[in-house]
Amino acid sequence: MDTYQDLISQTFDFPTDEFKVENNELRFEGIDLMALVKKHGTPLRLSYLPKISSQIKRAQEWFARGIEKTGYRGKYSYAYCTKASHFSFVVEEALKNDVHIETSSWFDTNIIRAMYAKGRVTKDTYIICNGFKTEEYKREITRLLNDGFGNCMPILDSPNEVDYYHDNVRESCCLGMRLASDEEPRFQFYTSRLGIRYADALPLYESKIKDDPRFELKMLHYFINTGIKDTSYYWSELSRFVHQYCEMRKVCPTLTTIDIGGGLPIQTSIQKEYDYPYMIEEVLRTIKRICDDEGVPEPDVFTEFGIFTVGESGATIYSILDEKLQNDKELWYMIDGSFITNLPDTWALNQRFIMLALNGWDKKYKKIQLGGLTCDSQDYYNAEKHIYQVFLPERKPATDSEPLYVGFFHTGAYQESLSGYGGVKHCLIPAPKMVILDRDADGNLTDRVFAEEQTGESMLRILGYQV
């Protein structure tokens, strides 16, 4: 039987820029993962900061090339969507790269003020305030505007939202407007709950924005849940949106910018499957073609990449504690953590991440199921994106000098937010130790502990058993 390394090499074009094997152990971005495991133990959550900056620079370069190749006359700006990961080390790393910020809730404004106090953002940084606006959210947006954050831009999500700004904003400001896109046919509803109906957009401008000297409508915002995909649905919705921009631009000369939201995917397989330069070029070409046909200037373009910014910087590592043969065919490897509590998208959305063994690459491999520690029947992982099976090196506890370790990669977006970082987990499974990886000026790897593994005492305090 072939070894695990043979299996991976025959299945994929391996090694890759990200993943290599040395001495039968996996390297991720040149990092000795086994050394980190021996130093910090498992379960272990890693965040590799240089990947965040490299992702931003890649997208900025793709747009620069696309603009040059298509002759697009608008400018491009990159905004980081904070809801993908609110951690300070993520936001600060992103802000090193000439980016702006997109917010989703009133509490994001506290992050803006904290970053301003540190000198990470200025009052000229674009703060794109998206989402449905609660009273708290509208109040905090207004405070930013009145405090001189001139590029703080409320994106109107419902027609009556602007009434609050009429009553409370003292300074001149720019407004945006989110248009409610149609959903994919598979959805149980036709139109997004977020945004202004297309039919209401121009009347809203005419009745509540046009004649108020404090306000300028500057941006139209668009987002669809599928992300930027080469499908008839995506191109149809983008074209519809750009036609609406053109219609409104003809009567609103201050409307100079569109925001096409997020949607650049991360890699969920070792094999590259997405042509980023092609898709970005086609987006720009589509916008330019429609604007030329309509006789209006091409708009400046903003994007709000969240998953793309931070997703590929994360990894989660487990030990295999034991194996269980539950019938003649199903062999379970039990991990020292939980998918439900640590990687909730694996069960909530059936999300597949890149999964690879850290060690044992010279061993034979077996088809297995991975089981988590909770009592929930959904706490498992038994399929990869490219195949409805999972293979890992076989275990021989009697002779193995060390446990088998498995890593899930590109887990940097949303997982802590969805699982409730620092909170109470299903079956009280603790949150793993979190370690931040960076490189110094000489390129040497550094690691620091951001948070130790969650303790039983912390959960007892949350539950009211301890003061």
C-alpha positions as a Python dict, from the first residue, in 0.01 Angstrom:
ca = {
    (1, 'M'): (0, 0, 0),
    (2, 'D'): (117, 353, -77),
    (3, 'T'): (210, 599, 197),
    (4, 'Y'): (9, 902, 300),
    (5, 'Q'): (259, 1121, 114),
    (6, 'D'): (205, 914, -201),
    (7, 'L'): (-171, 964, -167),
    (8, 'I'): (-147, 1342, -138),
    (9, 'S'): (115, 1374, -412),
    (10, 'Q'): (-91, 1160, -652),
    (11, 'T'): (-417, 1342, -573),
    (12, 'F'): (-286, 1699, -594),
    (13, 'D'): (-11, 1900, -754),
    (14, 'F'): (193, 1878, -435),
    (15, 'P'): (396, 2038, -277),
    (16, 'T'): (251, 2388, -313),
    (17, 'D'): (364, 2738, -224),
    (18, 'E'): (189, 2696, 112),
    (19, 'F'): (243, 2331, 198),
    (20, 'K'): (557, 2120, 192),
    (21, 'V'): (682, 1809, 372),
    (22, 'E'): (1020, 1779, 541),
    (23, 'N'): (1128, 1467, 729),
    (24, 'N'): (773, 1330, 695),
    (25, 'E'): (628, 1636, 872),
    (26, 'L'): (409, 1909, 725),
    (27, 'R'): (527, 2267, 682),
    (28, 'F'): (270, 2548, 644),
    (29, 'E'): (411, 2875, 505),
    (30, 'G'): (754, 2740, 597),
    (31, 'I'): (649, 2696, 961),
    (32, 'D'): (759, 2391, 1158),
    (33, 'L'): (416, 2294, 1289),
    (34, 'M'): (538, 2001, 1496),
    (35, 'A'): (775, 2232, 1684),
    (36, 'L'): (479, 2454, 1770),
    (37, 'V'): (275, 2154, 1883),
    (38, 'K'): (556, 2036, 2108),
    (39, 'K'): (588, 2386, 2254),
    (40, 'H'): (220, 2472, 2298),
    (41, 'G'): (28, 2142, 2293),
    (42, 'T'): (-310, 2080, 2136),
    (43, 'P'): (-580, 2174, 2059),
    (44, 'L'): (-412, 2477, 1912),
    (45, 'R'): (-542, 2776, 1716),
    (46, 'L'): (-280, 2954, 1501),
    (47, 'S'): (-300, 3293, 1333),
    (48, 'Y'): (-21, 3371, 1085),
    (49, 'L'): (-23, 3749, 1042),
    (50, 'P'): (194, 3786, 728),
    (51, 'K'): (-71, 3597, 531),
    (52, 'I'): (-321, 3875, 601),
    (53, 'S'): (-97, 4138, 443),
    (54, 'S'): (-7, 3916, 150),
    (55, 'Q'): (-375, 3853, 72),
    (56, 'I'): (-451, 4225, 70),
    (57, 'K'): (-153, 4298, -155),
    (58, 'R'): (-256, 4020, -394),
    (59, 'A'): (-606, 4165, -437),
    (60, 'Q'): (-475, 4520, -476),
    (61, 'E'): (-237, 4401, -746),
    (62, 'W'): (-510, 4204, -928),
    (63, 'F'): (-731, 4513, -940),
    (64, 'A'): (-440, 4732, -1053),
    (65, 'R'): (-366, 4493, -1338),
    (66, 'G'): (-734, 4462, -1426),
    (67, 'I'): (-774, 4841, -1439),
    (68, 'E'): (-470, 4872, -1665),
    (69, 'K'): (-574, 4586, -1893),
    (70, 'T'): (-935, 4699, -1939),
    (71, 'G'): (-867, 5073, -1951),
    (72, 'Y'): (-1099, 5123, -1656),
    (73, 'R'): (-1104, 5489, -1553),
    (74, 'G'): (-1218, 5458, -1191),
    (75, 'K'): (-1002, 5403, -883),
    (76, 'Y'): (-999, 5098, -655),
    (77, 'S'): (-1005, 5092, -273),
    (78, 'Y'): (-979, 4794, -39),
    (79, 'A'): (-1183, 4782, 283),
    (80, 'Y'): (-1158, 4517, 552),
    (81, 'C'): (-1489, 4374, 669),
    (82, 'T'): (-1437, 4351, 1046),
    (83, 'K'): (-1707, 4091, 1111),
    (84, 'A'): (-1483, 3823, 953),
    (85, 'S'): (-1257, 3861, 1257),
    (86, 'H'): (-1270, 4141, 1513),
    (87, 'F'): (-944, 4052, 1687),
    (88, 'S'): (-711, 4348, 1731),
    (89, 'F'): (-413, 4166, 1583),
    (90, 'V'): (-611, 4101, 1263),
    (91, 'V'): (-743, 4456, 1227),
    (92, 'E'): (-403, 4609, 1301),
    (93, 'E'): (-230, 4384, 1047),
    (94, 'A'): (-488, 4470, 781),
    (95, 'L'): (-448, 4843, 847),
    (96, 'K'): (-78, 4825, 759),
    (97, 'N'): (-178, 4794, 393),
    (98, 'D'): (-359, 5117, 296),
    (99, 'V'): (-706, 4977, 360),
    (100, 'H'): (-1031, 5115, 491),
    (101, 'I'): (-1285, 4963, 731),
    (102, 'E'): (-1638, 4828, 691),
    (103, 'T'): (-1853, 4795, 1002),
    (104, 'S'): (-2163, 4589, 1071),
    (105, 'S'): (-2283, 4688, 1418),
    (106, 'W'): (-2269, 4971, 1668),
    (107, 'F'): (-1993, 4801, 1866),
    (108, 'D'): (-1759, 4824, 1566),
    (109, 'T'): (-1746, 5198, 1630),
    (110, 'N'): (-1563, 5127, 1956),
    (111, 'I'): (-1301, 4942, 1751),
    (112, 'I'): (-1271, 5244, 1521),
    (113, 'R'): (-1211, 5473, 1818),
    (114, 'A'): (-958, 5231, 1969),
    (115, 'M'): (-767, 5215, 1640),
    (116, 'Y'): (-782, 5594, 1610),
    (117, 'A'): (-636, 5632, 1961),
    (118, 'K'): (-348, 5406, 1853),
    (119, 'G'): (-294, 5601, 1532),
    (120, 'R'): (-394, 5306, 1316),
    (121, 'V'): (-680, 5495, 1148),
    (122, 'T'): (-723, 5865, 1084),
    (123, 'K'): (-1029, 6082, 1040),
    (124, 'D'): (-970, 6047, 665),
    (125, 'T'): (-1002, 5667, 671),
    (126, 'Y'): (-1320, 5550, 501),
    (127, 'I'): (-1553, 5387, 752),
    (128, 'I'): (-1830, 5218, 557),
    (129, 'C'): (-2115, 5165, 803),
    (130, 'N'): (-2320, 4875, 675),
    (131, 'G'): (-2599, 4664, 817),
    (132, 'F'): (-2938, 4735, 966),
    (133, 'K'): (-2910, 5031, 1202),
    (134, 'T'): (-3035, 5001, 1557),
    (135, 'E'): (-3075, 5318, 1761),
    (136, 'E'): (-2735, 5256, 1920),
    (137, 'Y'): (-2572, 5209, 1581),
    (138, 'K'): (-2721, 5527, 1435),
    (139, 'R'): (-2620, 5718, 1747),
    (140, 'E'): (-2258, 5603, 1729),
    (141, 'I'): (-2234, 5672, 1354),
    (142, 'T'): (-2364, 6022, 1420),
    (143, 'R'): (-2109, 6074, 1696),
    (144, 'L'): (-1828, 5980, 1456),
    (145, 'L'): (-1960, 6221, 1194),
    (146, 'N'): (-1998, 6505, 1444),
    (147, 'D'): (-1649, 6433, 1582),
    (148, 'G'): (-1495, 6500, 1243),
    (149, 'F'): (-1458, 6154, 1090),
    (150, 'G'): (-1529, 6301, 750),
    (151, 'N'): (-1516, 5975, 557),
    (152, 'C'): (-1748, 5787, 789),
    (153, 'M'): (-2023, 5686, 547),
    (154, 'P'): (-2360, 5551, 664),
    (155, 'I'): (-2491, 5302, 408),
    (156, 'L'): (-2869, 5341, 418),
    (157, 'D'): (-3035, 5006, 473),
    (158, 'S'): (-3397, 5118, 503),
    (159, 'P'): (-3579, 5431, 381),
    (160, 'N'): (-3642, 5579, 725),
    (161, 'E'): (-3281, 5550, 844),
    (162, 'V'): (-3188, 5885, 694),
    (163, 'D'): (-3443, 6061, 918),
    (164, 'Y'): (-3218, 6007, 1220),
    (165, 'Y'): (-2923, 6171, 1043),
    (166, 'H'): (-3145, 6463, 938),
    (167, 'D'): (-3225, 6524, 1304),
    (168, 'N'): (-2884, 6467, 1459),
    (169, 'V'): (-2592, 6514, 1216),
    (170, 'R'): (-2436, 6860, 1234),
    (171, 'E'): (-2154, 6819, 984),
    (172, 'S'): (-2161, 6769, 608),
    (173, 'C'): (-2128, 6404, 518),
    (174, 'C'): (-2152, 6150, 240),
    (175, 'L'): (-2416, 5880, 237),
    (176, 'G'): (-2434, 5544, 69),
    (177, 'M'): (-2729, 5328, -18),
    (178, 'R'): (-2745, 4949, -18),
    (179, 'L'): (-2966, 4796, -286),
    (180, 'A'): (-3156, 4480, -202),
    (181, 'S'): (-3039, 4207, -438),
    (182, 'D'): (-3246, 3913, -553),
    (183, 'E'): (-3141, 3583, -398),
    (184, 'E'): (-3051, 3262, -576),
    (185, 'P'): (-3350, 3049, -684),
    (186, 'R'): (-3267, 2787, -418),
    (187, 'F'): (-3344, 3035, -138),
    (188, 'Q'): (-3678, 3027, 42),
    (189, 'F'): (-3728, 3400, -27),
    (190, 'Y'): (-3674, 3610, -337),
    (191, 'T'): (-3511, 3930, -216),
    (192, 'S'): (-3250, 4004, 50),
    (193, 'R'): (-3389, 4137, 378),
    (194, 'L'): (-3106, 4395, 372),
    (195, 'G'): (-3101, 4707, 162),
    (196, 'I'): (-3335, 4944, -22),
    (197, 'R'): (-3567, 4811, -291),
    (198, 'Y'): (-3450, 4907, -638),
    (199, 'A'): (-3782, 5083, -702),
    (200, 'D'): (-3738, 5297, -387),
    (201, 'A'): (-3377, 5405, -441),
    (202, 'L'): (-3426, 5704, -671),
    (203, 'P'): (-3739, 5833, -491),
    (204, 'L'): (-3548, 5814, -161),
    (205, 'Y'): (-3268, 6026, -305),
    (206, 'E'): (-3512, 6277, -454),
    (207, 'S'): (-3724, 6314, -140),
    (208, 'K'): (-3476, 6293, 150),
    (209, 'I'): (-3119, 6351, 30),
    (210, 'K'): (-3106, 6575, -276),
    (211, 'D'): (-3219, 6900, -117),
    (212, 'D'): (-3038, 6872, 219),
    (213, 'P'): (-2709, 7069, 190),
    (214, 'R'): (-2545, 6850, 458),
    (215, 'F'): (-2575, 6531, 258),
    (216, 'E'): (-2424, 6395, -61),
    (217, 'L'): (-2515, 6055, -199),
    (218, 'K'): (-2175, 5916, -292),
    (219, 'M'): (-2195, 5536, -295),
    (220, 'L'): (-2424, 5256, -407),
    (221, 'H'): (-2361, 4927, -231),
    (222, 'Y'): (-2428, 4577, -357),
    (223, 'F'): (-2375, 4231, -211),
    (224, 'I'): (-2495, 3879, -285),
    (225, 'N'): (-2447, 3579, -60),
    (226, 'T'): (-2288, 3354, -321),
    (227, 'G'): (-1984, 3577, -354),
    (228, 'I'): (-1805, 3660, -679),
    (229, 'K'): (-1864, 3352, -893),
    (230, 'D'): (-1860, 3293, -1267),
    (231, 'T'): (-2232, 3214, -1286),
    (232, 'S'): (-2522, 3361, -1481),
    (233, 'Y'): (-2681, 3458, -1148),
    (234, 'Y'): (-2380, 3665, -1041),
    (235, 'W'): (-2338, 3843, -1374),
    (236, 'S'): (-2711, 3912, -1394),
    (237, 'E'): (-2722, 4072, -1048),
    (238, 'L'): (-2404, 4272, -1107),
    (239, 'S'): (-2538, 4403, -1440),
    (240, 'R'): (-2869, 4496, -1280),
    (241, 'F'): (-2684, 4685, -1008),
    (242, 'V'): (-2461, 4875, -1250),
    (243, 'H'): (-2762, 4974, -1463),
    (244, 'Q'): (-2920, 5117, -1147),
    (245, 'Y'): (-2600, 5309, -1075),
    (246, 'C'): (-2612, 5455, -1425),
    (247, 'E'): (-2977, 5558, -1388),
    (248, 'M'): (-2907, 5735, -1059),
    (249, 'R'): (-2576, 5885, -1172),
    (250, 'K'): (-2758, 6074, -1448),
    (251, 'V'): (-2957, 6272, -1188),
    (252, 'C'): (-2709, 6263, -898),
    (253, 'P'): (-2366, 6400, -996),
    (254, 'T'): (-2219, 6331, -650),
    (255, 'L'): (-2271, 5954, -698),
    (256, 'T'): (-1918, 5853, -794),
    (257, 'T'): (-1857, 5522, -619),
    (258, 'I'): (-1991, 5169, -604),
    (259, 'D'): (-1917, 4905, -342),
    (260, 'I'): (-1943, 4551, -476),
    (261, 'G'): (-1915, 4401, -128),
    (262, 'G'): (-1710, 4096, -42),
    (263, 'G'): (-1709, 3762, -212),
    (264, 'L'): (-1357, 3665, -312),
    (265, 'P'): (-1333, 3306, -187),
    (266, 'I'): (-1049, 3140, -2),
    (267, 'Q'): (-896, 2811, -108),
    (268, 'T'): (-1074, 2516, 51),
    (269, 'S'): (-868, 2260, -137),
    (270, 'I'): (-496, 2219, -193),
    (271, 'Q'): (-567, 2235, -564),
    (272, 'K'): (-629, 2590, -684),
    (273, 'E'): (-978, 2616, -835),
    (274, 'Y'): (-1048, 2990, -868),
    (275, 'D'): (-903, 3225, -1129),
    (276, 'Y'): (-882, 3548, -931),
    (277, 'P'): (-730, 3775, -1200),
    (278, 'Y'): (-985, 3660, -1459),
    (279, 'M'): (-1285, 3721, -1234),
    (280, 'I'): (-1166, 4066, -1123),
    (281, 'E'): (-1093, 4166, -1481),
    (282, 'E'): (-1439, 4051, -1590),
    (283, 'V'): (-1606, 4246, -1308),
    (284, 'L'): (-1428, 4563, -1418),
    (285, 'R'): (-1501, 4493, -1785),
    (286, 'T'): (-1871, 4444, -1710),
    (287, 'I'): (-1897, 4771, -1517),
    (288, 'K'): (-1707, 4959, -1789),
    (289, 'R'): (-1917, 4816, -2074),
    (290, 'I'): (-2249, 4911, -1913),
    (291, 'C'): (-2128, 5259, -1818),
    (292, 'D'): (-2001, 5318, -2171),
    (293, 'D'): (-2336, 5204, -2313),
    (294, 'E'): (-2522, 5436, -2074),
    (295, 'G'): (-2288, 5730, -2129),
    (296, 'V'): (-2190, 5781, -1765),
    (297, 'P'): (-1845, 5786, -1601),
    (298, 'E'): (-1715, 5460, -1459),
    (299, 'P'): (-1740, 5471, -1079),
    (300, 'D'): (-1463, 5426, -830),
    (301, 'V'): (-1484, 5075, -684),
    (302, 'F'): (-1470, 4963, -323),
    (303, 'T'): (-1462, 4603, -204),
    (304, 'E'): (-1507, 4469, 150),
    (305, 'F'): (-1315, 4143, 156),
    (306, 'G'): (-1340, 3975, 496),
    (307, 'I'): (-1301, 3600, 451),
    (308, 'F'): (-1043, 3656, 179),
    (309, 'T'): (-842, 3889, 404),
    (310, 'V'): (-816, 3671, 711),
    (311, 'G'): (-939, 3321, 625),
    (312, 'E'): (-616, 3172, 492),
    (313, 'S'): (-413, 3303, 789),
    (314, 'G'): (-572, 3059, 1035),
    (315, 'A'): (-509, 2698, 1128),
    (316, 'T'): (-650, 2467, 1396),
    (317, 'I'): (-453, 2164, 1512),
    (318, 'Y'): (-572, 1857, 1701),
    (319, 'S'): (-422, 1540, 1843),
    (320, 'I'): (-580, 1205, 1767),
    (321, 'L'): (-665, 1068, 2110),
    (322, 'D'): (-789, 724, 2017),
    (323, 'E'): (-954, 520, 1744),
    (324, 'K'): (-1281, 327, 1752),
    (325, 'L'): (-1404, 68, 1505),
    (326, 'Q'): (-1782, 97, 1533),
    (327, 'N'): (-1869, -167, 1272),
    (328, 'D'): (-1687, -362, 1005),
    (329, 'K'): (-1615, -50, 799),
    (330, 'E'): (-1631, 272, 1000),
    (331, 'L'): (-1308, 358, 1178),
    (332, 'W'): (-1326, 670, 1393),
    (333, 'Y'): (-1029, 886, 1494),
    (334, 'M'): (-1127, 1089, 1801),
    (335, 'I'): (-977, 1440, 1823),
    (336, 'D'): (-898, 1634, 2142),
    (337, 'G'): (-1149, 1905, 2058),
    (338, 'S'): (-1477, 1960, 1881),
    (339, 'F'): (-1583, 2067, 1535),
    (340, 'I'): (-1905, 2218, 1667),
    (341, 'T'): (-1727, 2437, 1921),
    (342, 'N'): (-1401, 2513, 1735),
    (343, 'L'): (-1498, 2502, 1365),
    (344, 'P'): (-1874, 2559, 1366),
    (345, 'D'): (-1899, 2612, 990),
    (346, 'T'): (-1812, 2246, 936),
    (347, 'W'): (-2151, 2142, 1069),
    (348, 'A'): (-2364, 2456, 1029),
    (349, 'L'): (-2273, 2511, 661),
    (350, 'N'): (-2099, 2183, 577),
    (351, 'Q'): (-1790, 2393, 512),
    (352, 'R'): (-1481, 2200, 407),
    (353, 'F'): (-1137, 2327, 505),
    (354, 'I'): (-798, 2203, 393),
    (355, 'M'): (-720, 1906, 619),
    (356, 'L'): (-377, 1744, 635),
    (357, 'A'): (-180, 1530, 878),
    (358, 'L'): (109, 1704, 1048),
    (359, 'N'): (317, 1389, 1091),
    (360, 'G'): (322, 1027, 975),
    (361, 'W'): (357, 1108, 605),
    (362, 'D'): (572, 795, 557),
    (363, 'K'): (301, 567, 697),
    (364, 'K'): (27, 380, 518),
    (365, 'Y'): (-307, 558, 511),
    (366, 'K'): (-659, 461, 611),
    (367, 'K'): (-1008, 582, 534),
    (368, 'I'): (-1145, 723, 859),
    (369, 'Q'): (-1411, 942, 1016),
    (370, 'L'): (-1304, 1221, 1249),
    (371, 'G'): (-1509, 1256, 1567),
    (372, 'G'): (-1529, 1545, 1812),
    (373, 'L'): (-1563, 1529, 2188),
    (374, 'T'): (-1918, 1657, 2232),
    (375, 'C'): (-2214, 1424, 2267),
    (376, 'D'): (-2380, 1570, 1957),
    (377, 'S'): (-2420, 1334, 1661),
    (378, 'Q'): (-2324, 1618, 1425),
    (379, 'D'): (-1978, 1658, 1577),
    (380, 'Y'): (-1785, 1484, 1299),
    (381, 'Y'): (-1588, 1541, 979),
    (382, 'N'): (-1594, 1266, 720),
    (383, 'A'): (-1562, 1424, 377),
    (384, 'E'): (-1318, 1646, 194),
    (385, 'K'): (-1419, 1894, -73),
    (386, 'H'): (-1266, 1684, -350),
    (387, 'I'): (-1393, 1344, -231),
    (388, 'Y'): (-1659, 1202, 2),
    (389, 'Q'): (-1398, 1044, 226),
    (390, 'V'): (-1119, 1136, 466),
    (391, 'F'): (-782, 963, 466),
    (392, 'L'): (-513, 992, 732),
    (393, 'P'): (-200, 799, 828),
    (394, 'E'): (-269, 482, 1021),
    (395, 'R'): (-199, 473, 1394),
    (396, 'K'): (-1, 209, 1581),
    (397, 'P'): (-13, 326, 1942),
    (398, 'A'): (198, 35, 2067),
    (399, 'T'): (496, 138, 1856),
    (400, 'D'): (436, 504, 1763),
    (401, 'S'): (673, 741, 1941),
    (402, 'E'): (425, 1029, 1927),
    (403, 'P'): (54, 1086, 1866),
    (404, 'L'): (-86, 1156, 1523),
    (405, 'Y'): (-170, 1524, 1468),
    (406, 'V'): (-411, 1669, 1214),
    (407, 'G'): (-440, 2029, 1097),
    (408, 'F'): (-731, 2222, 950),
    (409, 'F'): (-611, 2517, 745),
    (410, 'H'): (-767, 2842, 623),
    (411, 'T'): (-987, 2859, 932),
    (412, 'G'): (-912, 3223, 1015),
    (413, 'A'): (-1251, 3381, 941),
    (414, 'Y'): (-1568, 3375, 1151),
    (415, 'Q'): (-1502, 3058, 1353),
    (416, 'E'): (-1432, 3231, 1686),
    (417, 'S'): (-1719, 3473, 1632),
    (418, 'L'): (-1968, 3199, 1556),
    (419, 'S'): (-1856, 2970, 1836),
    (420, 'G'): (-1852, 3253, 2091),
    (421, 'Y'): (-1490, 3324, 2177),
    (422, 'G'): (-1434, 3305, 2553),
    (423, 'G'): (-1790, 3192, 2620),
    (424, 'V'): (-1969, 2872, 2714),
    (425, 'K'): (-1919, 2588, 2466),
    (426, 'H'): (-2131, 2285, 2387),
    (427, 'C'): (-2063, 2017, 2651),
    (428, 'L'): (-1828, 2275, 2806),
    (429, 'I'): (-1551, 2180, 2564),
    (430, 'P'): (-1288, 2453, 2618),
    (431, 'A'): (-1170, 2693, 2350),
    (432, 'P'): (-819, 2599, 2234),
    (433, 'K'): (-501, 2786, 2309),
    (434, 'M'): (-453, 3069, 2058),
    (435, 'V'): (-106, 3154, 1930),
    (436, 'I'): (-14, 3445, 1701),
    (437, 'L'): (264, 3386, 1450),
    (438, 'D'): (460, 3666, 1286),
    (439, 'R'): (802, 3730, 1136),
    (440, 'D'): (1058, 3981, 1258),
    (441, 'A'): (1257, 4222, 1040),
    (442, 'D'): (1498, 3942, 948),
    (443, 'G'): (1219, 3703, 849),
    (444, 'N'): (1253, 3484, 1158),
    (445, 'L'): (931, 3329, 1290),
    (446, 'T'): (800, 3459, 1621),
    (447, 'D'): (516, 3316, 1827),
    (448, 'R'): (326, 3457, 2121),
    (449, 'V'): (33, 3329, 2319),
    (450, 'F'): (-277, 3544, 2276),
    (451, 'A'): (-496, 3327, 2498),
    (452, 'E'): (-439, 3011, 2698),
    (453, 'E'): (-681, 2723, 2664),
    (454, 'Q'): (-1010, 2815, 2828),
    (455, 'T'): (-1035, 2700, 3190),
    (456, 'G'): (-1317, 2534, 3375),
    (457, 'E'): (-1315, 2822, 3622),
    (458, 'S'): (-1386, 3079, 3350),
    (459, 'M'): (-1691, 2884, 3235),
    (460, 'L'): (-1814, 2837, 3591),
    (461, 'R'): (-1800, 3215, 3639),
    (462, 'I'): (-2000, 3270, 3321),
    (463, 'L'): (-2258, 3015, 3436),
    (464, 'G'): (-2292, 3173, 3779),
    (465, 'Y'): (-2132, 2899, 3985),
    (466, 'Q'): (-1845, 3122, 4093),
    (467, 'V'): (-1829, 3495, 4162),
}
